[in-house]
Amino acid sequence: MNAIEVKGIGKTFNKWESKKKKANAANGNGKPKGAWYARYIPHRKKCNALEDINFTVSTGEIFGLLGPNGSGKSTLIRILSTLLLPDTGDVRIFGHDAATDVYEVQRLINRVSVDAAFFKKLSAHENLMYAARLYGIPAREAPDRAKEILGRIEFDLERYTDPLEDFSRGMQQKVAIARALLTSPVVLLLDEPTTGLDPKSKRDVQAFIRFVRDEQNATIMLTTHDMDEADRLCDRIGIIDKGKIIAMDTSQGLKSLALKDINGSSGEMTIDNITLEDVFLHLTGDVLRDKEESDDT
C-alpha cells in the first residue's frame, strides 16, 4: 500500500485585486481600462494554487517537492495535513481519505512548518509537554523522549527551560521538529524544516530525518529551497511550478532529463557536473547561468 496517494488535486483561492494594480491597468493607448470608477471598486480575482496534482509516495520513501515561491508547495502540504480541503480530487494517507477520515489521518501524520506556532512566553520544556499531553503521550515518557530528540539535533539543553521568545528562529525550528517527532508519526510532512538553521544544525536535522526513516520506516514528504538538501535526502523529487507538477523522478533521473535540453544550447555539461539547481532553473524557465560569468570577466 502506498503511504500517500494524491489524485487530481485542485485548489483555487479568491483574492482581492489590489487597487494599485487596477489603477495601473491600461489598454494599448496607455489609458485605464473601463470606466474610471471601476478602478476603485473592490474586485475578487481567482488564483489557481494547484491544478490536477497526481502522485504517490511509497512507504518508507523520502519524497521531495521543489518549486519557486508561490508555486503551491505549502498549499499542498496543508491539504495533506487536513488543514485545507481541496476543491477537486482526493488525498489518501494509508488508504484513509484526508477529507472524510480526518481523525484517522491525523493519528498517522505530523507536520513541521517554516512558521511554526508556539506559546512564546512558555519554555521549550513547557511547549513540548503541552504537545505531549495533546498527543496522549504518557507523562512519564514525554520528558525523556523530548530531550532525546532535542539532543540528536544538537539543541542546547541548557536553554530547555528558557522562554521561546528568547530563542533564535533556528532554535525555535528545532523545537518545532522535536514536537513533530514526539508522536513517532508514520507520515512526516516537512515544510522547509531547515529554514533559519546554520549549516551544522542543517546537517544534524538531515541526519535525524534519515534516522527516523530508517529506524521507524516513516514516510517523509519534504519541501525545500535547498537543492543540496533535496539531492542529499530525497529518493524522488517532484518539481512544481504555477500549481502544476512539471517533472518527477529521482535526482539522477531529473538531471538526465534536463541534460539533453541544456546541452542543446551549451553543449558543455555532463551528468557529472550538472546540479539539481541547474535542473530546477532550467525546468522552471529561469536563466540557467549567467553566460559563464560573462566569459570569466
N, C-alpha and C positions, 0 to 999 in steps of 0.2 A: 504493500500500500504506500502511495506517495504521502509524504508528510503535509505538503501544501499543494493544492490544485486551484488554479485561477483560470476561469473560463469566461471570456467575453466581457471583462470588467470595463465599465464606462462610468465616468463621473463628470458632471457639468455643474459649475457654480455660476450664480448670477452676481455680477459685480457692478457697483456704481461706476459709471464712466466719469472721469474727473472733469470738472468744469474747465480746467486749463486745456485739456485735450480737446474738448468740444469747441472751445473758443478758438483754438488754433486750427481746427479742421477747415480746409479750404478746397475749393474746386480748382479747375485748371486755370482760372483767371486770377487766382490768389485771393478771391473773396470768400467769406464764410459761407458754408452750405446752408440752404434753407432760410427760413425767416430768422431775423435777428434774435427774437425772444426764445427761439428753440434752443439756443446755445446755453441758456440758463435754467432750462427745465431738467430736473434730475432724470437720469436715464439708466436703466439696467442693461448691462451687456453680458451675453452668455460667454463663458470661458470653458472650453473643453480641457479639463485637467487630465483625464485619462480616456483613452479611446481603444476599445477592443483589445484589452490586455489578456494574453493567454500564455501560461507557462506552468510547469510542475517542478517541485523540488523533492528529491528523494530523501528518505530517512537517513540522517547522519551526514547530509551534504551541507557544505557552506556555499551559499548562493549569493553572489554579489550583484548589486544594482547600481550602475553608474549613470549619471546624467547631469546636464547643466542645472544651474539654479532655476527653479520654477518648472522643471520638466515633469513633475508628478511623482517623484520618489516618496516624499513624506506622505502625500495623499494615499498612495498605495499601501504604505506601512500602516496608516491609520485604519484603512479598510480591513487589512489582515488582522489587526488587533481589536476589531469590533468597535472601534471608536467612531466609525463613519460608515454609513450604508452606501453601497454603490447604486447608481441609477439603473444599470443593466448588468447582466452576468451574475456569477456566483463564485464564492470562495469556500473551499472546504479544507479544514485542518484535521488530518487523520480521519477523514470521512464525515466530520461534523460541519454542518452548514454554519458559516460565521454570522449569518443574518438571523437564523431561527434557533440554532443551538448555542446561543451566546454564552451561557454559563459553562457548558461543557468545553467550549473553545477556550474560555478564559482560564480554565483549570490547567490547560495544556501549554499556554504561552506566557511569555513575559516580554516586556519591551523596554529598551533604553532609547530615550530621545535626546537630541542635541540640546533641547531646552527643558531638561528635567525639572519637575516641580518639587519643592521641599517646604517644610516648616523652617524657615531660615533662622528663627530665634532659638530653635532647638539644636542640640548637638547631633553629630553623626550617629552616636550610640542611640539617642532617643528617636531619631528618624527611622533607623533600621529596626529597632524594637517595635515601634508602632507598625511598620510594614509587616514585620513577622507576625504580629497578632492578627492583622487583617488577613494574612495568608494562612492562618491556622497552624503556624509552626510552634511546637511546644516551647514554653518559656525557658525550660532548662537547656534546650538545644540551641536556641537562637543566638545568644551572645557568642558562643564558641564558633558557630558557623559563620557569623558575620565577621569576626576577627580573622578567621582562616582565609576567607575570600579577600578581605582587605590586605592581608599580609601577602597574598600571592600577586597582587597588583601594586605592591610597594607603596601602600598608603602608610603615612607616618602615624603610627598608633598613639603617639604622644598627643596628637591632636584629636583623638577619638571623642573626647568629651567637650570639645570647643564648639561654639555655635557655628552653624553653616554659613552665616552671614560674614564670618571672618575668613572663610576659605576662598582660595582662588577658584576660577572656573574649572581648572583641571582637577583640583581636589574634589570639588562638588561632583564632577563627572565620574570620578572613581567611586564615590558613594552611590551614585545612581546605578553604576554597573553592579556593585555589591548587592544593592536592593533587588535588582532584577534576577540575580543568581541565587538569592536566598531559597527560592522555591524549587531549585533544580528543574527548571522548565524543560520540556521535551522539544519545544519550538521557541527559539530566542530571536526576537526581531530587534535588530540593532540599527538605529537611525543615526548615522555619523557618530559612533560611540567614542572615537578618539579625538574629536574636535576639542581643541584647547589643551591637549596634553603635550608635554615636552617629549622629545624623541625617545628617551629611555622609558618613560611611562607608556608611550605608544607600544613599544616592543613588549613590555610586561603585559599589557592588556591583550595584545595579539597572541602572545604565548598562552595566556589563560583561555582565550577563545578556543584555541586548538585543543587545550586540555579538556575543556567542557565537552567539545565534540567527541574527542577520543575516549574519554573516561565515562561519559554519560550517554553517548550515542545521540547527542542532541542535534537537532536540525537548526541551522542558523541562517538567517537572511540578513544581509549586511548592505546598508547604503553608505557610500563614502565618496569624498572628492579626492582621496589619497590613492593615486593609481598604484603606487608601490604596495600599499596595504592590500588592495584588491588582488594584485598579482601574486602576493605572498600567501594570502589566506584562502582565496576562493577556488572551489572545484570548478564552478562555472560562473560566467558573468553575463548579465544582460545589460544592454545599453538602451536607455530610454531618452527620447527627445521629443518635446512638444506633445507629451501624453501618449506616445506610441513607442513600443519596443522595436528598435530598428536593427538589432543584431543580438544574438545569443549563442555562446559557445564557451569552450574552455579559453583560458588566456592565450594559449598557444594557437588554438583554432581561430580566434579573432585576429591574431597577428598575421596568420597565414591568409585569412580572408582579405585583410586590408593591403597586404604586401603587394599583390598584383596591381591594384589600382594606384598605389603610391609609386611603384616602380615605373608605371606607365608615364609618369610625369618627371620623375627624378632619375630612376634607374640606378640609384646608388645604395639603397637599403637592402639588407639581408635579414633573414629570420633571426640572426644572432644579435643584430644591433637595433632592430625596431623595438620600440617600447609600447606599453599599453597606453601611455599618454599620446603617442603618435597615432595609435589606432583610434582613440577617443576623439581627438581633434579632427581626424580625417572623416570619421563617420558622422559626426555632428555638424560637419560643413564648415568648420573654422579653419583658419590658416594653419597648416601643418607646422611649418617652421619659417621663421624669417629667412629669406634667401641666404642660407648658410652664413648667418650673421653678417649680411651684406658683403659676402665674399671675403670674410675674415678681415674687415677693415680695422 
